[in-house]
Amino acid sequence: MSHHAFTANNLVLDRRDFLQRCGMGFGSLALGGLMTGKSAGMGADFPEPHFAPKAKRVVHLFMNGGPSQVDTFDRKPKLQDFHGKTMPLETMKTERPTGAALRSPFEFQRYGECGLEVSELFQHTAKHADDLCVIRSMTADVPNHEPSLMLMNCGDGRLSRPSMGSWVSYGLGSENENLPAYVSLCPGGMPIKRAENWRSAFLPGNFQGTYLDSSIEQVDKMIENLRNPGARDSRQAHQLGFLRQLNERHLASHEHDPQLEARIRSFELAYRMQSEATDAFDVTKEPQHVRDMYGPGAFARQCLMARRLLERGVRYIQLWHGNGQPWDSHDDIEDHRRLAKECDQGIGAFLADLKMRGLLDETLVLWGGEFGRTPAVELPQAGSNAGVMKGRDHNHFGFTVWMAGGGVKGGHVHGATDEFGFRAVEKPVHVHDLHATMLNLLGFDHEKLTYRYSGRDFRLTDVHGKVVQDIIA
């Protein structure tokens, strides 16, 4: 009996039940092997899309640290008028002391047939203005990096929950059994909260993201222990087979042990990756003109890796800008210029490449950070900033993300912040709403994609979230 509420449908013998009951269930084993890699969970009862999906895969371009909305995709002329003056905002509560209005040092220009206003920081990305769906009314819960990262990635800022990539992998399975379904690329190390950002928590362990340091150019060094120098392929295959026999014997004595099942799967995936990963992550196999299109640097290289992974069936890819929180511009907002230069060309090339190869329509691309930044200058404090008074504090009351492809409206702007860019005032979208909408584009009702744990049916959006129908094409 299902752990969900009993309905008349429970009286119907569907295909899965039929296969489970016939021939001692051997039919279900065969079916599991055909379900695009979903059998990797070893015994888990996997969900299936609730309706026809518009997107089949996700790429999350994570600008960790919090990019400023008023300096990127949400132009506010009032900041120029009030520069150096107190803004008439009565309830502007910020994490740190802030002062007068701080105008944007960057010029904005209209792009595309839609006339989308974009900062000079993202000129390459702006060439795809007619493909972008810009949400200018995002909101989160608190102005702190750690809980906001957890909220954006896992749907909860405090408790241990599975990441969205894990939910997507759990729901859709993998299209390539030789590569992880969920990959997280971050050059130079890890973001704050480290592996918690791509954890599977109580979902089976094989749905956890696979982290790689994309700043390492040699594939055999980027992926540790990719080769076994002490055994040839045939001998290593025999070793793995023997190890599997021992593990399955141990598993049989422990009934259903998700951690042990995940460990068995990780050994097998690691072995299969030895042949596939070398090719997938080696961008030197791309023609020179393609590499030139993406440009130099670690972020550009991981954008190209992402396209190669998408072609090979990886479901969910996160591209972090860098270790720590690089976009956290408390001291000087001019640092956004350096940061954008590191990623803009790669993002523009990535979108162009997906369109050229016919991949963008079924790939949902998300750009943004864990929150935005204040329109007011951050005042200097001991141990907080350098005292140059040109930076911005954290702001979770109103910020911007954009999406492209995967069934969203291109050339569309949803919602708005107030005239200074501090608070979402038109059609606010909480992070839970963003997650509900993304799952909808992937074919899932966010209230029905659940997993039973500790006596409760958990979901990515917890008890919140509504689908933003206005942004769906």
C-alpha positions in Angstrom: 0.0 0.0 0.0 1.3 3.5 -0.9 2.2 5.7 2.0 0.1 8.5 0.4 -3.7 8.9 1.0 -5.8 5.9 -0.1 -7.8 6.6 -3.3 -9.8 4.6 -5.8 -6.6 4.3 -7.9 -5.2 2.0 -5.3 -7.7 -0.6 -6.4 -6.4 -0.6 -10.0 -3.6 -3.1 -10.8 -1.2 -0.9 -12.9 1.7 -2.0 -15.0 4.2 -1.7 -12.2 2.1 -3.7 -9.7 1.5 -6.3 -12.4 5.2 -6.8 -13.1 5.9 -6.9 -9.3 3.4 -9.7 -8.7 4.1 -11.9 -11.8 6.9 -14.4 -11.8 8.0 -13.5 -8.2 8.7 -9.9 -9.4 11.4 -10.6 -12.0 9.4 -8.6 -14.6 9.9 -5.5 -12.5 13.7 -6.0 -12.5 13.7 -5.9 -16.3 11.5 -2.9 -16.3 13.8 -1.1 -13.9 16.7 -1.7 -16.1 14.9 0.0 -19.0 13.9 3.1 -17.1 16.8 5.4 -18.1 19.0 4.5 -15.2 16.4 4.8 -12.4 17.3 1.3 -11.2 20.4 2.8 -9.7 18.6 3.3 -6.5 18.5 -0.5 -5.8 15.0 -1.1 -4.5 13.7 2.5 -4.3 10.2 3.2 -5.7 11.0 6.1 -8.1 8.5 8.7 -9.1 7.7 9.5 -12.7 6.9 12.9 -14.2 3.3 13.9 -13.5 2.8 15.6 -16.9 4.7 16.2 -20.1 7.9 18.1 -19.2 9.1 21.2 -21.1 12.7 20.8 -19.8 14.7 17.6 -19.4 17.8 19.0 -17.7 18.9 22.0 -15.6 22.1 24.1 -15.5 22.4 26.5 -12.5 24.9 29.3 -13.0 25.5 30.2 -9.4 27.0 33.7 -8.7 27.7 32.8 -5.1 28.0 35.8 -2.7 25.1 37.8 -4.0 25.3 39.9 -7.2 23.8 43.3 -7.1 20.5 43.5 -9.0 20.7 47.3 -9.4 24.1 46.9 -11.1 23.2 44.0 -13.5 19.6 43.5 -14.6 17.4 46.0 -12.6 18.2 49.5 -13.6 17.1 52.2 -11.1 17.5 55.8 -12.3 16.3 57.1 -8.9 19.7 56.0 -7.5 21.4 58.5 -9.7 19.0 61.3 -8.5 19.5 60.4 -4.8 23.2 59.5 -4.9 24.7 60.6 -1.6 21.3 61.4 -0.1 18.9 59.6 2.2 16.3 57.5 0.4 12.7 57.9 1.5 12.3 54.3 2.6 10.8 53.9 6.1 11.4 50.2 6.6 14.8 49.6 5.1 16.3 47.1 7.5 19.7 45.7 6.6 22.1 43.3 8.2 24.9 45.9 8.6 24.7 49.7 8.9 23.9 51.4 5.6 23.9 55.0 4.6 22.8 57.1 1.6 21.9 55.9 -1.9 24.7 54.6 -4.0 24.3 55.0 -7.7 25.4 52.3 -10.1 28.8 53.0 -11.7 27.8 50.9 -14.7 25.9 52.0 -17.8 22.8 50.2 -19.0 21.6 49.6 -22.5 18.5 48.1 -24.1 19.0 44.8 -26.0 17.0 42.6 -28.3 13.5 43.1 -29.7 12.1 43.0 -26.1 14.2 46.0 -25.2 15.6 44.4 -22.0 17.8 46.8 -20.0 21.1 45.1 -19.1 24.3 46.5 -17.5 27.5 46.8 -19.4 28.8 44.1 -17.1 26.9 41.4 -19.1 27.2 42.5 -22.7 27.7 38.9 -24.0 24.8 37.6 -22.0 22.6 40.5 -23.1 22.9 39.4 -26.8 20.4 36.7 -25.8 18.0 39.2 -24.3 15.1 37.7 -26.3 15.8 34.3 -24.7 16.0 35.6 -21.1 13.1 35.5 -18.6 14.2 38.0 -15.9 12.5 37.8 -12.5 13.2 41.1 -10.7 11.0 40.4 -7.7 12.8 37.5 -6.0 12.7 37.3 -2.2 14.4 35.0 0.4 14.2 34.7 4.2 17.3 36.2 5.8 20.3 38.3 4.7 22.9 35.7 5.6 24.9 33.6 3.2 24.7 30.2 4.9 20.9 29.9 5.3 20.3 31.7 2.0 22.5 29.2 0.2 20.7 26.4 1.8 17.3 27.9 0.9 18.3 28.4 -2.7 19.9 24.9 -3.0 17.9 22.7 -0.6 14.6 24.6 0.0 15.3 25.0 3.7 17.7 27.4 5.4 18.1 25.6 8.7 17.5 21.8 8.5 19.2 19.1 6.6 17.3 18.6 3.3 18.1 17.2 -0.1 19.4 19.6 -2.7 17.3 20.5 -5.7 19.7 18.7 -7.9 19.2 15.5 -5.8 15.4 15.9 -6.2 15.7 16.3 -9.9 18.0 13.3 -10.2 15.6 11.3 -8.0 12.6 12.2 -10.1 14.1 11.9 -13.6 16.9 9.4 -13.2 20.0 9.4 -15.3 20.3 9.2 -19.1 23.9 8.0 -18.9 24.8 5.2 -16.5 28.5 6.0 -17.0 28.3 9.6 -15.6 26.7 11.0 -12.5 23.2 12.5 -13.0 24.2 15.5 -10.9 27.5 17.3 -11.2 28.7 20.4 -9.3 31.6 22.3 -10.7 33.4 25.0 -8.6 36.9 26.3 -9.6 39.5 26.7 -6.9 37.8 24.9 -4.0 34.3 24.9 -2.6 31.7 27.6 -1.8 30.7 28.2 1.8 28.6 25.4 3.3 30.7 23.1 1.1 29.1 19.8 0.2 25.9 20.7 2.0 25.0 22.6 -1.1 24.7 19.5 -3.2 23.8 16.9 -0.6 21.2 14.2 -0.9 20.4 14.2 2.8 17.8 11.4 3.4 17.4 10.6 -0.3 19.5 7.6 -1.4 23.2 8.6 -1.5 23.6 8.0 -5.2 21.5 11.2 -5.9 24.1 13.4 -4.2 26.0 15.8 -6.5 29.5 14.9 -7.7 31.8 17.8 -6.9 34.8 18.6 -9.2 37.3 21.4 -9.0 37.1 22.8 -12.6 40.2 25.0 -12.2 42.3 21.8 -12.7 42.9 21.4 -16.4 44.2 17.8 -16.4 41.2 15.4 -16.2 43.1 12.7 -14.4 44.0 15.2 -11.7 40.6 16.9 -11.6 39.0 13.5 -10.9 41.0 11.7 -8.3 41.8 8.0 -8.7 40.4 8.0 -12.2 42.9 5.3 -13.2 44.1 2.3 -11.2 47.8 1.9 -12.0 47.9 -1.4 -10.2 45.4 -3.3 -12.3 44.6 -3.7 -15.9 41.0 -3.3 -17.1 40.1 -7.0 -17.1 41.7 -7.6 -13.7 40.0 -4.5 -12.2 36.6 -5.7 -13.6 37.2 -9.1 -11.8 38.1 -7.2 -8.6 34.9 -5.1 -8.8 32.8 -8.2 -9.4 34.3 -9.9 -6.4 33.7 -6.7 -4.3 30.1 -6.6 -5.4 29.5 -10.2 -4.3 30.9 -9.4 -0.9 28.8 -6.2 -0.6 25.6 -7.9 -1.8 26.1 -10.7 0.7 26.6 -8.1 3.4 23.6 -6.1 2.2 21.4 -9.3 2.3 22.1 -9.6 6.0 21.1 -6.0 6.6 17.9 -6.0 4.6 17.3 -2.5 3.2 20.3 -0.2 4.0 20.3 2.9 1.8 23.9 3.9 2.8 25.3 0.5 1.8 23.3 0.5 -1.4 24.6 3.9 -2.3 28.2 2.8 -1.5 27.8 -0.2 -3.9 26.5 2.1 -6.6 29.4 4.6 -6.1 32.0 1.8 -6.7 30.3 0.8 -9.9 29.8 4.3 -11.2 33.4 5.1 -10.4 34.5 2.2 -12.5 32.2 3.1 -15.4 33.4 6.7 -15.3 37.0 5.6 -16.1 36.0 5.3 -19.8 33.4 8.1 -20.1 34.7 10.9 -17.8 38.0 11.3 -19.6 36.2 12.3 -22.7 33.4 14.3 -21.2 35.6 16.6 -19.1 38.4 17.1 -21.6 37.6 20.4 -23.3 40.8 20.2 -25.4 38.9 17.8 -27.6 36.8 20.8 -28.8 37.8 22.7 -31.9 39.9 25.8 -31.2 37.3 28.1 -32.5 34.8 26.7 -30.0 37.2 27.2 -27.1 37.9 30.7 -28.4 34.2 31.5 -28.4 33.9 30.6 -24.7 37.0 32.6 -23.8 39.7 32.1 -21.2 39.5 31.2 -17.5 38.1 28.5 -15.3 34.4 29.6 -15.5 34.5 29.6 -19.3 36.1 26.1 -19.3 33.4 24.8 -16.9 30.7 26.3 -19.2 32.1 24.3 -22.0 32.3 21.2 -19.8 28.6 21.7 -18.9 27.7 21.6 -22.6 29.6 18.4 -23.1 28.0 16.9 -20.0 24.5 17.9 -21.2 25.1 16.2 -24.5 26.0 13.0 -22.6 22.8 13.0 -20.5 23.7 14.6 -17.2 20.5 15.9 -15.7 21.6 18.7 -13.3 24.7 20.8 -13.4 25.8 23.5 -11.1 28.4 26.0 -12.2 29.7 28.0 -9.2 31.6 31.2 -9.9 34.4 30.3 -7.5 35.3 29.2 -4.0 34.0 31.1 -1.0 31.6 33.9 -1.9 33.2 35.9 -4.7 30.2 38.2 -5.5 30.1 39.5 -1.9 31.1 43.1 -2.7 30.9 44.8 0.7 33.9 47.1 0.1 33.6 48.2 -3.5 30.8 47.4 -6.0 33.3 48.1 -8.8 34.6 44.6 -8.1 31.6 43.4 -10.0 33.3 44.5 -13.2 36.1 41.9 -12.6 33.7 39.2 -11.6 31.5 39.7 -14.6 34.5 39.7 -16.9 35.4 36.2 -15.6 32.0 34.7 -16.5 30.1 36.9 -19.1 31.7 35.6 -22.2 31.4 32.0 -21.1 27.7 32.4 -20.3 27.0 34.1 -23.6 28.9 31.4 -25.5 27.1 28.7 -23.6 23.7 30.0 -24.5 24.7 30.4 -28.1 26.1 26.9 -28.2 23.0 25.4 -26.7 20.8 27.2 -29.3 23.1 26.1 -32.2 22.9 22.5 -31.1 19.2 22.5 -30.4 19.7 21.9 -26.7 18.3 25.1 -25.2 14.6 24.3 -25.7 14.9 21.3 -23.4 17.5 22.8 -21.0 16.5 25.1 -18.2 19.3 27.6 -17.4 19.1 29.5 -14.2 21.4 32.5 -13.3 21.6 34.2 -9.9 22.9 34.2 -6.4 21.5 33.4 -3.0 20.2 37.0 -2.6 21.0 40.5 -3.9 22.5 43.7 -2.5 21.3 47.0 -1.0 20.8 50.2 -3.1 22.4 52.0 -0.2 26.1 52.2 0.6 27.4 50.0 3.4 29.0 52.0 6.2 32.4 50.9 7.4 32.8 48.9 10.6 35.7 47.3 12.3 36.4 43.9 10.8 33.6 44.2 8.3 35.0 46.2 5.3 37.9 48.3 4.2 36.1 51.6 4.8 36.1 52.8 1.2 32.3 53.3 1.3 31.6 52.1 -2.2 30.1 48.7 -1.5 26.7 47.2 -0.8 25.3 45.0 2.0 23.2 41.8 1.6 19.6 42.2 0.5 17.0 39.4 0.6 14.0 41.6 0.2 14.3 42.0 -3.5 16.8 40.7 -6.0 17.0 39.3 -9.6 17.5 35.9 -11.2 17.0 35.0 -14.9 16.1 31.8 -16.6 16.4 30.8 -20.3 15.2 27.8 -22.4 13.3 24.9 -20.9 9.8 26.3 -21.5 10.1 29.8 -20.0 9.1 33.0 -21.8 12.0 34.6 -23.6 12.3 38.4 -23.6 10.1 38.6 -20.6 10.4 40.6 -17.3 8.4 39.4 -14.3 7.8 41.5 -11.2 9.6 44.6 -10.0 11.3 46.1 -7.0 10.5 49.6 -5.6 12.0 52.7 -7.4 15.3 52.2 -5.6 15.6 48.5 -6.0 15.4 47.5 -2.3 12.1 45.6 -1.9 10.0 43.4 -4.3 6.7 45.3 -4.7 5.1 43.7 -7.8 4.5 40.0 -8.2 7.0 38.8 -5.6 8.5 35.4 -6.1 9.9 33.5 -3.1 12.6 30.9 -3.6 10.0 28.2 -2.9 8.0 29.6 -5.8 11.0 29.4 -8.0 11.6 25.8 -7.1 7.9 24.9 -7.6 8.1 26.5 -11.1 11.3 24.8 -12.1 9.9 21.4 -11.0 6.7 22.2 -13.0 8.9 22.8 -16.1 10.5 19.4 -15.5 7.1 17.7 -15.4 6.5 17.5 -11.7 3.8 18.8 -9.4 6.0 20.1 -6.5 3.4 18.9 -4.0 3.5 15.3 -5.3 7.2 14.8 -5.8 7.8 13.5 -2.3 9.9 11.0 -0.3 8.8 9.2 2.8 11.3 9.8 5.7 10.9 9.5 9.4 7.2 9.1 9.1 6.6 12.1 6.9 6.3 12.8 3.1 9.0 15.4 2.5 9.2 17.6 -0.6 11.6 20.3 -1.9 9.2 23.1 -1.2 8.2 21.8 2.2 4.7 23.2 2.8 5.2 26.3 0.6 5.5 27.3 -3.0 3.3 28.2 -5.9 4.0 27.8 -9.6 4.6 31.2 -11.4 2.5 30.6 -14.4 3.2 34.0 -15.9 6.8 33.0 -16.8 5.9 29.7 -18.5 5.7 29.8 -22.3 
